[in-house]
Amino acid sequence: MKFLIISGGRKTNYKTVKPYYIEADFTICVDKGLEYAEDYRIKPQMILGDMDSVNPKVMKKYNKDEINIFPRDKDYTDSEIAIRKAISLGAKDVTIVCATGTRMDHTLSNIKLLILLKEKGITGRIVDSYNNMFLVDGYQSILKKKDQLISIIPLDTCYDVTAKGFLYPLTKEDLDINWNIGISNIIIESKGEISLTKGNLLIVITKDY
């Protein structure tokens, strides 16, 4: 099953969200993400969170039994609760939108949640109006597009990292978390190919606006 999770960070533009929503089998709204879904004209299958930042007028449009309210003081963030719920419901692919923004603590926490999905064998990505972020699970190819920048960021020790088709290639390099020279690479062939044997390697695809 493909899941779309609309979180409560900075609102992602609908043009970016639409293709993932069309493909999704199940949509979860997290906290203020319910307001964003209202603007997108998306009706979620599940609503959850502590709901401390949602306009009460929006909440009134739903029955109480449609909203899973969690206490503000809890072990997991609302976004992690949503991801764990998606896992329990049999997710194979999860796209998270509206998960970045001014709260860098939440942004970094959400990026780390991609590791949880990868460990469960689930394809995961965080998408906003400017970026597409995901972890490489063994091998990943990326088609070349105009004005596209690719950053390669190890979140732990990554082994045998190879990057082909890039201006700055790599060949079986071991990268640790302190390796910071993989920012703003570009694809110079029809596609870029990235592979590794072990580790959590974050790829950020962005445009230079």
mmCIF file of the C-alpha atoms, coordinates in Angstrom:
data_MODEL
# 
_entry.id   MODEL 
# 
loop_
_atom_site.group_PDB 
_atom_site.id 
_atom_site.type_symbol 
_atom_site.label_atom_id 
_atom_site.label_alt_id 
_atom_site.label_comp_id 
_atom_site.label_asym_id 
_atom_site.label_entity_id 
_atom_site.label_seq_id 
_atom_site.pdbx_PDB_ins_code 
_atom_site.Cartn_x 
_atom_site.Cartn_y 
_atom_site.Cartn_z 
_atom_site.occupancy 
_atom_site.B_iso_or_equiv 
_atom_site.pdbx_formal_charge 
_atom_site.auth_seq_id 
_atom_site.auth_comp_id 
_atom_site.auth_asym_id 
_atom_site.auth_atom_id 
_atom_site.pdbx_PDB_model_num 
ATOM 1   C CA . MET A 1 1   ? 0.000   0.000  0.000   1.00 0.00 ? 1   MET A CA 1 
ATOM 2   C CA . LYS A 1 2   ? 1.084   3.547  -0.747  1.00 0.00 ? 2   LYS A CA 1 
ATOM 3   C CA . PHE A 1 3   ? 0.596   6.089  2.037   1.00 0.00 ? 3   PHE A CA 1 
ATOM 4   C CA . LEU A 1 4   ? 0.591   9.877  1.988   1.00 0.00 ? 4   LEU A CA 1 
ATOM 5   C CA . ILE A 1 5   ? 1.254   11.584 5.322   1.00 0.00 ? 5   ILE A CA 1 
ATOM 6   C CA . ILE A 1 6   ? 0.442   15.300 5.522   1.00 0.00 ? 6   ILE A CA 1 
ATOM 7   C CA . SER A 1 7   ? 2.378   16.612 8.494   1.00 0.00 ? 7   SER A CA 1 
ATOM 8   C CA . GLY A 1 8   ? 2.190   19.946 10.302  1.00 0.00 ? 8   GLY A CA 1 
ATOM 9   C CA . GLY A 1 9   ? 5.313   21.808 9.181   1.00 0.00 ? 9   GLY A CA 1 
ATOM 10  C CA . ARG A 1 10  ? 5.542   24.385 6.417   1.00 0.00 ? 10  ARG A CA 1 
ATOM 11  C CA . LYS A 1 11  ? 2.829   23.901 3.802   1.00 0.00 ? 11  LYS A CA 1 
ATOM 12  C CA . THR A 1 12  ? 3.977   22.192 0.611   1.00 0.00 ? 12  THR A CA 1 
ATOM 13  C CA . ASN A 1 13  ? 2.454   23.505 -2.606  1.00 0.00 ? 13  ASN A CA 1 
ATOM 14  C CA . TYR A 1 14  ? -0.357  21.379 -3.992  1.00 0.00 ? 14  TYR A CA 1 
ATOM 15  C CA . LYS A 1 15  ? 1.343   20.950 -7.374  1.00 0.00 ? 15  LYS A CA 1 
ATOM 16  C CA . THR A 1 16  ? 4.033   18.964 -5.553  1.00 0.00 ? 16  THR A CA 1 
ATOM 17  C CA . VAL A 1 17  ? 1.573   17.022 -3.381  1.00 0.00 ? 17  VAL A CA 1 
ATOM 18  C CA . LYS A 1 18  ? -0.953  16.113 -6.092  1.00 0.00 ? 18  LYS A CA 1 
ATOM 19  C CA . PRO A 1 19  ? 0.876   13.236 -7.864  1.00 0.00 ? 19  PRO A CA 1 
ATOM 20  C CA . TYR A 1 20  ? 1.602   11.509 -4.544  1.00 0.00 ? 20  TYR A CA 1 
ATOM 21  C CA . TYR A 1 21  ? -2.009  11.932 -3.433  1.00 0.00 ? 21  TYR A CA 1 
ATOM 22  C CA . ILE A 1 22  ? -3.321  10.496 -6.695  1.00 0.00 ? 22  ILE A CA 1 
ATOM 23  C CA . GLU A 1 23  ? -1.142  7.409  -6.244  1.00 0.00 ? 23  GLU A CA 1 
ATOM 24  C CA . ALA A 1 24  ? -1.838  7.003  -2.517  1.00 0.00 ? 24  ALA A CA 1 
ATOM 25  C CA . ASP A 1 25  ? -4.099  4.245  -1.213  1.00 0.00 ? 25  ASP A CA 1 
ATOM 26  C CA . PHE A 1 26  ? -4.341  5.864  2.227   1.00 0.00 ? 26  PHE A CA 1 
ATOM 27  C CA . THR A 1 27  ? -3.866  9.431  3.494   1.00 0.00 ? 27  THR A CA 1 
ATOM 28  C CA . ILE A 1 28  ? -3.054  10.378 7.088   1.00 0.00 ? 28  ILE A CA 1 
ATOM 29  C CA . CYS A 1 29  ? -3.272  13.967 8.326   1.00 0.00 ? 29  CYS A CA 1 
ATOM 30  C CA . VAL A 1 30  ? -1.092  14.981 11.251  1.00 0.00 ? 30  VAL A CA 1 
ATOM 31  C CA . ASP A 1 31  ? -2.172  17.907 13.418  1.00 0.00 ? 31  ASP A CA 1 
ATOM 32  C CA . LYS A 1 32  ? -2.055  21.125 11.332  1.00 0.00 ? 32  LYS A CA 1 
ATOM 33  C CA . GLY A 1 33  ? -1.783  18.915 8.277   1.00 0.00 ? 33  GLY A CA 1 
ATOM 34  C CA . LEU A 1 34  ? -5.571  18.675 8.529   1.00 0.00 ? 34  LEU A CA 1 
ATOM 35  C CA . GLU A 1 35  ? -5.792  22.363 7.622   1.00 0.00 ? 35  GLU A CA 1 
ATOM 36  C CA . TYR A 1 36  ? -3.495  21.815 4.669   1.00 0.00 ? 36  TYR A CA 1 
ATOM 37  C CA . ALA A 1 37  ? -5.635  18.881 3.504   1.00 0.00 ? 37  ALA A CA 1 
ATOM 38  C CA . GLU A 1 38  ? -8.660  21.159 3.684   1.00 0.00 ? 38  GLU A CA 1 
ATOM 39  C CA . ASP A 1 39  ? -6.907  23.642 1.391   1.00 0.00 ? 39  ASP A CA 1 
ATOM 40  C CA . TYR A 1 40  ? -5.868  20.803 -0.937  1.00 0.00 ? 40  TYR A CA 1 
ATOM 41  C CA . ARG A 1 41  ? -9.461  19.475 -0.910  1.00 0.00 ? 41  ARG A CA 1 
ATOM 42  C CA . ILE A 1 42  ? -8.168  16.145 0.320   1.00 0.00 ? 42  ILE A CA 1 
ATOM 43  C CA . LYS A 1 43  ? -10.284 14.049 2.659   1.00 0.00 ? 43  LYS A CA 1 
ATOM 44  C CA . PRO A 1 44  ? -7.991  11.844 4.763   1.00 0.00 ? 44  PRO A CA 1 
ATOM 45  C CA . GLN A 1 45  ? -8.688  8.293  5.861   1.00 0.00 ? 45  GLN A CA 1 
ATOM 46  C CA . MET A 1 46  ? -7.091  9.038  9.244   1.00 0.00 ? 46  MET A CA 1 
ATOM 47  C CA . ILE A 1 47  ? -6.480  12.128 11.393  1.00 0.00 ? 47  ILE A CA 1 
ATOM 48  C CA . LEU A 1 48  ? -4.161  12.057 14.389  1.00 0.00 ? 48  LEU A CA 1 
ATOM 49  C CA . GLY A 1 49  ? -1.966  14.152 16.657  1.00 0.00 ? 49  GLY A CA 1 
ATOM 50  C CA . ASP A 1 50  ? -2.287  16.327 19.724  1.00 0.00 ? 50  ASP A CA 1 
ATOM 51  C CA . MET A 1 51  ? -4.233  18.782 17.491  1.00 0.00 ? 51  MET A CA 1 
ATOM 52  C CA . ASP A 1 52  ? -2.822  21.775 19.355  1.00 0.00 ? 52  ASP A CA 1 
ATOM 53  C CA . SER A 1 53  ? -2.226  23.837 16.214  1.00 0.00 ? 53  SER A CA 1 
ATOM 54  C CA . VAL A 1 54  ? -5.368  23.131 14.185  1.00 0.00 ? 54  VAL A CA 1 
ATOM 55  C CA . ASN A 1 55  ? -8.038  25.739 13.586  1.00 0.00 ? 55  ASN A CA 1 
ATOM 56  C CA . PRO A 1 56  ? -11.072 24.608 15.658  1.00 0.00 ? 56  PRO A CA 1 
ATOM 57  C CA . LYS A 1 57  ? -13.361 25.520 12.742  1.00 0.00 ? 57  LYS A CA 1 
ATOM 58  C CA . VAL A 1 58  ? -11.641 22.883 10.624  1.00 0.00 ? 58  VAL A CA 1 
ATOM 59  C CA . MET A 1 59  ? -11.865 20.262 13.363  1.00 0.00 ? 59  MET A CA 1 
ATOM 60  C CA . LYS A 1 60  ? -15.605 20.863 13.723  1.00 0.00 ? 60  LYS A CA 1 
ATOM 61  C CA . LYS A 1 61  ? -16.101 19.542 10.196  1.00 0.00 ? 61  LYS A CA 1 
ATOM 62  C CA . TYR A 1 62  ? -15.164 16.065 11.416  1.00 0.00 ? 62  TYR A CA 1 
ATOM 63  C CA . ASN A 1 63  ? -16.807 13.770 13.925  1.00 0.00 ? 63  ASN A CA 1 
ATOM 64  C CA . LYS A 1 64  ? -14.930 13.163 17.162  1.00 0.00 ? 64  LYS A CA 1 
ATOM 65  C CA . ASP A 1 65  ? -14.519 9.482  16.298  1.00 0.00 ? 65  ASP A CA 1 
ATOM 66  C CA . GLU A 1 66  ? -12.676 10.476 13.090  1.00 0.00 ? 66  GLU A CA 1 
ATOM 67  C CA . ILE A 1 67  ? -9.873  12.193 15.007  1.00 0.00 ? 67  ILE A CA 1 
ATOM 68  C CA . ASN A 1 68  ? -7.321  10.262 17.078  1.00 0.00 ? 68  ASN A CA 1 
ATOM 69  C CA . ILE A 1 69  ? -6.166  12.780 19.691  1.00 0.00 ? 69  ILE A CA 1 
ATOM 70  C CA . PHE A 1 70  ? -2.937  12.080 21.572  1.00 0.00 ? 70  PHE A CA 1 
ATOM 71  C CA . PRO A 1 71  ? -1.671  13.943 24.644  1.00 0.00 ? 71  PRO A CA 1 
ATOM 72  C CA . ARG A 1 72  ? 0.809   16.726 24.061  1.00 0.00 ? 72  ARG A CA 1 
ATOM 73  C CA . ASP A 1 73  ? 3.266   15.080 26.463  1.00 0.00 ? 73  ASP A CA 1 
ATOM 74  C CA . LYS A 1 74  ? 4.212   11.777 24.818  1.00 0.00 ? 74  LYS A CA 1 
ATOM 75  C CA . ASP A 1 75  ? 7.227   9.722  23.795  1.00 0.00 ? 75  ASP A CA 1 
ATOM 76  C CA . TYR A 1 76  ? 6.792   10.087 20.017  1.00 0.00 ? 76  TYR A CA 1 
ATOM 77  C CA . THR A 1 77  ? 6.239   13.117 17.804  1.00 0.00 ? 77  THR A CA 1 
ATOM 78  C CA . ASP A 1 78  ? 2.948   13.269 15.924  1.00 0.00 ? 78  ASP A CA 1 
ATOM 79  C CA . SER A 1 79  ? 4.764   12.505 12.664  1.00 0.00 ? 79  SER A CA 1 
ATOM 80  C CA . GLU A 1 80  ? 6.377   9.386  14.139  1.00 0.00 ? 80  GLU A CA 1 
ATOM 81  C CA . ILE A 1 81  ? 3.000   8.208  15.426  1.00 0.00 ? 81  ILE A CA 1 
ATOM 82  C CA . ALA A 1 82  ? 1.647   8.580  11.880  1.00 0.00 ? 82  ALA A CA 1 
ATOM 83  C CA . ILE A 1 83  ? 4.570   6.655  10.396  1.00 0.00 ? 83  ILE A CA 1 
ATOM 84  C CA . ARG A 1 84  ? 4.240   3.855  12.926  1.00 0.00 ? 84  ARG A CA 1 
ATOM 85  C CA . LYS A 1 85  ? 0.518   3.699  12.176  1.00 0.00 ? 85  LYS A CA 1 
ATOM 86  C CA . ALA A 1 86  ? 1.279   3.437  8.446   1.00 0.00 ? 86  ALA A CA 1 
ATOM 87  C CA . ILE A 1 87  ? 3.722   0.605  9.172   1.00 0.00 ? 87  ILE A CA 1 
ATOM 88  C CA . SER A 1 88  ? 1.099   -1.239 11.229  1.00 0.00 ? 88  SER A CA 1 
ATOM 89  C CA . LEU A 1 89  ? -1.396  -0.898 8.368   1.00 0.00 ? 89  LEU A CA 1 
ATOM 90  C CA . GLY A 1 90  ? 0.935   -2.572 5.889   1.00 0.00 ? 90  GLY A CA 1 
ATOM 91  C CA . ALA A 1 91  ? 2.586   0.370  4.138   1.00 0.00 ? 91  ALA A CA 1 
ATOM 92  C CA . LYS A 1 92  ? 5.102   -0.445 1.412   1.00 0.00 ? 92  LYS A CA 1 
ATOM 93  C CA . ASP A 1 93  ? 5.675   3.131  0.259   1.00 0.00 ? 93  ASP A CA 1 
ATOM 94  C CA . VAL A 1 94  ? 5.321   6.311  2.347   1.00 0.00 ? 94  VAL A CA 1 
ATOM 95  C CA . THR A 1 95  ? 5.511   9.918  1.169   1.00 0.00 ? 95  THR A CA 1 
ATOM 96  C CA . ILE A 1 96  ? 5.619   12.615 3.844   1.00 0.00 ? 96  ILE A CA 1 
ATOM 97  C CA . VAL A 1 97  ? 4.775   16.209 2.918   1.00 0.00 ? 97  VAL A CA 1 
ATOM 98  C CA . CYS A 1 98  ? 4.665   19.401 5.007   1.00 0.00 ? 98  CYS A CA 1 
ATOM 99  C CA . ALA A 1 99  ? 7.352   17.874 7.234   1.00 0.00 ? 99  ALA A CA 1 
ATOM 100 C CA . THR A 1 100 ? 10.008  20.587 6.950   1.00 0.00 ? 100 THR A CA 1 
ATOM 101 C CA . GLY A 1 101 ? 10.045  24.278 7.851   1.00 0.00 ? 101 GLY A CA 1 
ATOM 102 C CA . THR A 1 102 ? 11.116  26.744 10.491  1.00 0.00 ? 102 THR A CA 1 
ATOM 103 C CA . ARG A 1 103 ? 11.287  24.133 13.278  1.00 0.00 ? 103 ARG A CA 1 
ATOM 104 C CA . MET A 1 104 ? 14.641  22.549 12.474  1.00 0.00 ? 104 MET A CA 1 
ATOM 105 C CA . ASP A 1 105 ? 14.297  20.145 15.391  1.00 0.00 ? 105 ASP A CA 1 
ATOM 106 C CA . HIS A 1 106 ? 11.168  18.700 13.813  1.00 0.00 ? 106 HIS A CA 1 
ATOM 107 C CA . THR A 1 107 ? 12.717  18.747 10.342  1.00 0.00 ? 107 THR A CA 1 
ATOM 108 C CA . LEU A 1 108 ? 15.782  16.788 11.488  1.00 0.00 ? 108 LEU A CA 1 
ATOM 109 C CA . SER A 1 109 ? 13.642  14.388 13.500  1.00 0.00 ? 109 SER A CA 1 
ATOM 110 C CA . ASN A 1 110 ? 11.436  13.730 10.474  1.00 0.00 ? 110 ASN A CA 1 
ATOM 111 C CA . ILE A 1 111 ? 14.464  13.059 8.261   1.00 0.00 ? 111 ILE A CA 1 
ATOM 112 C CA . LYS A 1 112 ? 15.687  10.509 10.807  1.00 0.00 ? 112 LYS A CA 1 
ATOM 113 C CA . LEU A 1 113 ? 12.307  8.768  10.569  1.00 0.00 ? 113 LEU A CA 1 
ATOM 114 C CA . LEU A 1 114 ? 13.281  7.718  7.041   1.00 0.00 ? 114 LEU A CA 1 
ATOM 115 C CA . ILE A 1 115 ? 15.686  5.312  8.743   1.00 0.00 ? 115 ILE A CA 1 
ATOM 116 C CA . LEU A 1 116 ? 12.787  3.677  10.580  1.00 0.00 ? 116 LEU A CA 1 
ATOM 117 C CA . LEU A 1 117 ? 10.980  3.144  7.267   1.00 0.00 ? 117 LEU A CA 1 
ATOM 118 C CA . LYS A 1 118 ? 14.100  1.752  5.579   1.00 0.00 ? 118 LYS A CA 1 
ATOM 119 C CA . GLU A 1 119 ? 14.702  -0.685 8.445   1.00 0.00 ? 119 GLU A CA 1 
ATOM 120 C CA . LYS A 1 120 ? 11.152  -1.984 7.925   1.00 0.00 ? 120 LYS A CA 1 
ATOM 121 C CA . GLY A 1 121 ? 11.783  -2.496 4.206   1.00 0.00 ? 121 GLY A CA 1 
ATOM 122 C CA . ILE A 1 122 ? 9.493   0.405  3.293   1.00 0.00 ? 122 ILE A CA 1 
ATOM 123 C CA . THR A 1 123 ? 10.290  2.972  0.604   1.00 0.00 ? 123 THR A CA 1 
ATOM 124 C CA . GLY A 1 124 ? 10.088  6.435  2.166   1.00 0.00 ? 124 GLY A CA 1 
ATOM 125 C CA . ARG A 1 125 ? 10.589  10.025 1.099   1.00 0.00 ? 125 ARG A CA 1 
ATOM 126 C CA . ILE A 1 126 ? 10.088  13.530 2.438   1.00 0.00 ? 126 ILE A CA 1 
ATOM 127 C CA . VAL A 1 127 ? 8.921   16.000 -0.192  1.00 0.00 ? 127 VAL A CA 1 
ATOM 128 C CA . ASP A 1 128 ? 8.395   19.742 0.083   1.00 0.00 ? 128 ASP A CA 1 
ATOM 129 C CA . SER A 1 129 ? 8.061   22.569 -2.431  1.00 0.00 ? 129 SER A CA 1 
ATOM 130 C CA . TYR A 1 130 ? 11.831  22.624 -3.048  1.00 0.00 ? 130 TYR A CA 1 
ATOM 131 C CA . ASN A 1 131 ? 13.263  19.229 -2.064  1.00 0.00 ? 131 ASN A CA 1 
ATOM 132 C CA . ASN A 1 132 ? 12.864  15.491 -2.428  1.00 0.00 ? 132 ASN A CA 1 
ATOM 133 C CA . MET A 1 133 ? 14.713  13.527 0.275   1.00 0.00 ? 133 MET A CA 1 
ATOM 134 C CA . PHE A 1 134 ? 15.174  9.778  0.622   1.00 0.00 ? 134 PHE A CA 1 
ATOM 135 C CA . LEU A 1 135 ? 17.654  7.113  1.702   1.00 0.00 ? 135 LEU A CA 1 
ATOM 136 C CA . VAL A 1 136 ? 19.456  4.882  -0.787  1.00 0.00 ? 136 VAL A CA 1 
ATOM 137 C CA . ASP A 1 137 ? 18.532  1.261  -0.222  1.00 0.00 ? 137 ASP A CA 1 
ATOM 138 C CA . GLY A 1 138 ? 21.428  -0.453 -1.993  1.00 0.00 ? 138 GLY A CA 1 
ATOM 139 C CA . TYR A 1 139 ? 21.010  1.252  -5.363  1.00 0.00 ? 139 TYR A CA 1 
ATOM 140 C CA . GLN A 1 140 ? 19.259  4.334  -6.713  1.00 0.00 ? 140 GLN A CA 1 
ATOM 141 C CA . SER A 1 141 ? 19.161  5.917  -10.170 1.00 0.00 ? 141 SER A CA 1 
ATOM 142 C CA . ILE A 1 142 ? 18.149  9.560  -10.687 1.00 0.00 ? 142 ILE A CA 1 
ATOM 143 C CA . LEU A 1 143 ? 17.192  10.982 -14.066 1.00 0.00 ? 143 LEU A CA 1 
ATOM 144 C CA . LYS A 1 144 ? 18.887  14.207 -15.106 1.00 0.00 ? 144 LYS A CA 1 
ATOM 145 C CA . LYS A 1 145 ? 16.658  17.302 -15.003 1.00 0.00 ? 145 LYS A CA 1 
ATOM 146 C CA . LYS A 1 146 ? 17.308  20.960 -15.667 1.00 0.00 ? 146 LYS A CA 1 
ATOM 147 C CA . ASP A 1 147 ? 18.615  23.063 -12.737 1.00 0.00 ? 147 ASP A CA 1 
ATOM 148 C CA . GLN A 1 148 ? 18.676  20.011 -10.471 1.00 0.00 ? 148 GLN A CA 1 
ATOM 149 C CA . LEU A 1 149 ? 21.183  19.685 -7.644  1.00 0.00 ? 149 LEU A CA 1 
ATOM 150 C CA . ILE A 1 150 ? 21.936  16.412 -5.884  1.00 0.00 ? 150 ILE A CA 1 
ATOM 151 C CA . SER A 1 151 ? 23.417  16.295 -2.383  1.00 0.00 ? 151 SER A CA 1 
ATOM 152 C CA . ILE A 1 152 ? 24.781  13.092 -0.867  1.00 0.00 ? 152 ILE A CA 1 
ATOM 153 C CA . ILE A 1 153 ? 24.784  13.141 2.944   1.00 0.00 ? 153 ILE A CA 1 
ATOM 154 C CA . PRO A 1 154 ? 25.822  10.175 5.116   1.00 0.00 ? 154 PRO A CA 1 
ATOM 155 C CA . LEU A 1 155 ? 23.752  9.932  8.295   1.00 0.00 ? 155 LEU A CA 1 
ATOM 156 C CA . ASP A 1 156 ? 26.129  7.318  9.723   1.00 0.00 ? 156 ASP A CA 1 
ATOM 157 C CA . THR A 1 157 ? 29.048  5.340  8.311   1.00 0.00 ? 157 THR A CA 1 
ATOM 158 C CA . CYS A 1 158 ? 28.246  4.346  4.724   1.00 0.00 ? 158 CYS A CA 1 
ATOM 159 C CA . TYR A 1 159 ? 30.366  1.714  2.993   1.00 0.00 ? 159 TYR A CA 1 
ATOM 160 C CA . ASP A 1 160 ? 31.426  1.310  -0.644  1.00 0.00 ? 160 ASP A CA 1 
ATOM 161 C CA . VAL A 1 161 ? 29.573  4.382  -1.854  1.00 0.00 ? 161 VAL A CA 1 
ATOM 162 C CA . THR A 1 162 ? 29.703  4.752  -5.631  1.00 0.00 ? 162 THR A CA 1 
ATOM 163 C CA . ALA A 1 163 ? 28.231  7.661  -7.579  1.00 0.00 ? 163 ALA A CA 1 
ATOM 164 C CA . LYS A 1 164 ? 28.303  7.397  -11.390 1.00 0.00 ? 164 LYS A CA 1 
ATOM 165 C CA . GLY A 1 165 ? 27.203  9.970  -13.947 1.00 0.00 ? 165 GLY A CA 1 
ATOM 166 C CA . PHE A 1 166 ? 27.958  12.926 -11.655 1.00 0.00 ? 166 PHE A CA 1 
ATOM 167 C CA . LEU A 1 167 ? 30.321  15.859 -12.074 1.00 0.00 ? 167 LEU A CA 1 
ATOM 168 C CA . TYR A 1 168 ? 31.980  14.730 -8.842  1.00 0.00 ? 168 TYR A CA 1 
ATOM 169 C CA . PRO A 1 169 ? 31.908  10.905 -8.902  1.00 0.00 ? 169 PRO A CA 1 
ATOM 170 C CA . LEU A 1 170 ? 32.679  8.422  -6.150  1.00 0.00 ? 170 LEU A CA 1 
ATOM 171 C CA . THR A 1 171 ? 34.059  4.899  -6.419  1.00 0.00 ? 171 THR A CA 1 
ATOM 172 C CA . LYS A 1 172 ? 33.635  2.532  -3.481  1.00 0.00 ? 172 LYS A CA 1 
ATOM 173 C CA . GLU A 1 173 ? 34.283  5.213  -0.860  1.00 0.00 ? 173 GLU A CA 1 
ATOM 174 C CA . ASP A 1 174 ? 33.591  4.712  2.841   1.00 0.00 ? 174 ASP A CA 1 
ATOM 175 C CA . LEU A 1 175 ? 31.926  7.876  4.149   1.00 0.00 ? 175 LEU A CA 1 
ATOM 176 C CA . ASP A 1 176 ? 31.325  8.764  7.780   1.00 0.00 ? 176 ASP A CA 1 
ATOM 177 C CA . ILE A 1 177 ? 28.946  11.282 9.289   1.00 0.00 ? 177 ILE A CA 1 
ATOM 178 C CA . ASN A 1 178 ? 31.639  13.993 9.190   1.00 0.00 ? 178 ASN A CA 1 
ATOM 179 C CA . TRP A 1 179 ? 31.960  13.797 5.373   1.00 0.00 ? 179 TRP A CA 1 
ATOM 180 C CA . ASN A 1 180 ? 30.512  17.072 4.067   1.00 0.00 ? 180 ASN A CA 1 
ATOM 181 C CA . ILE A 1 181 ? 31.739  17.459 0.497   1.00 0.00 ? 181 ILE A CA 1 
ATOM 182 C CA . GLY A 1 182 ? 28.795  15.796 -1.222  1.00 0.00 ? 182 GLY A CA 1 
ATOM 183 C CA . ILE A 1 183 ? 26.696  18.944 -1.395  1.00 0.00 ? 183 ILE A CA 1 
ATOM 184 C CA . SER A 1 184 ? 25.363  20.428 -4.675  1.00 0.00 ? 184 SER A CA 1 
ATOM 185 C CA . ASN A 1 185 ? 26.573  17.778 -7.098  1.00 0.00 ? 185 ASN A CA 1 
ATOM 186 C CA . ILE A 1 186 ? 25.095  17.648 -10.611 1.00 0.00 ? 186 ILE A CA 1 
ATOM 187 C CA . ILE A 1 187 ? 24.306  14.861 -13.061 1.00 0.00 ? 187 ILE A CA 1 
ATOM 188 C CA . ILE A 1 188 ? 26.323  15.152 -16.293 1.00 0.00 ? 188 ILE A CA 1 
ATOM 189 C CA . GLU A 1 189 ? 24.977  12.042 -18.046 1.00 0.00 ? 189 GLU A CA 1 
ATOM 190 C CA . SER A 1 190 ? 21.394  10.969 -18.774 1.00 0.00 ? 190 SER A CA 1 
ATOM 191 C CA . LYS A 1 191 ? 21.102  9.695  -15.212 1.00 0.00 ? 191 LYS A CA 1 
ATOM 192 C CA . GLY A 1 192 ? 23.039  9.495  -11.992 1.00 0.00 ? 192 GLY A CA 1 
ATOM 193 C CA . GLU A 1 193 ? 23.546  6.174  -10.218 1.00 0.00 ? 193 GLU A CA 1 
ATOM 194 C CA . ILE A 1 194 ? 24.290  5.806  -6.514  1.00 0.00 ? 194 ILE A CA 1 
ATOM 195 C CA . SER A 1 195 ? 25.021  2.587  -4.669  1.00 0.00 ? 195 SER A CA 1 
ATOM 196 C CA . LEU A 1 196 ? 26.389  1.382  -1.339  1.00 0.00 ? 196 LEU A CA 1 
ATOM 197 C CA . THR A 1 197 ? 26.667  -1.863 0.598   1.00 0.00 ? 197 THR A CA 1 
ATOM 198 C CA . LYS A 1 198 ? 25.743  -0.612 4.067   1.00 0.00 ? 198 LYS A CA 1 
ATOM 199 C CA . GLY A 1 199 ? 24.672  2.575  5.849   1.00 0.00 ? 199 GLY A CA 1 
ATOM 200 C CA . ASN A 1 200 ? 22.065  5.313  5.773   1.00 0.00 ? 200 ASN A CA 1 
ATOM 201 C CA . LEU A 1 201 ? 22.880  7.603  2.866   1.00 0.00 ? 201 LEU A CA 1 
ATOM 202 C CA . LEU A 1 202 ? 20.533  10.558 2.480   1.00 0.00 ? 202 LEU A CA 1 
ATOM 203 C CA . ILE A 1 203 ? 19.928  11.964 -0.992  1.00 0.00 ? 203 ILE A CA 1 
ATOM 204 C CA . VAL A 1 204 ? 18.502  15.465 -1.333  1.00 0.00 ? 204 VAL A CA 1 
ATOM 205 C CA . ILE A 1 205 ? 17.285  16.475 -4.786  1.00 0.00 ? 205 ILE A CA 1 
ATOM 206 C CA . THR A 1 206 ? 16.645  20.189 -5.005  1.00 0.00 ? 206 THR A CA 1 
ATOM 207 C CA . LYS A 1 207 ? 16.535  23.133 -7.394  1.00 0.00 ? 207 LYS A CA 1 
ATOM 208 C CA . ASP A 1 208 ? 18.816  26.139 -7.106  1.00 0.00 ? 208 ASP A CA 1 
ATOM 209 C CA . TYR A 1 209 ? 16.213  28.916 -6.828  1.00 0.00 ? 209 TYR A CA 1 
# 
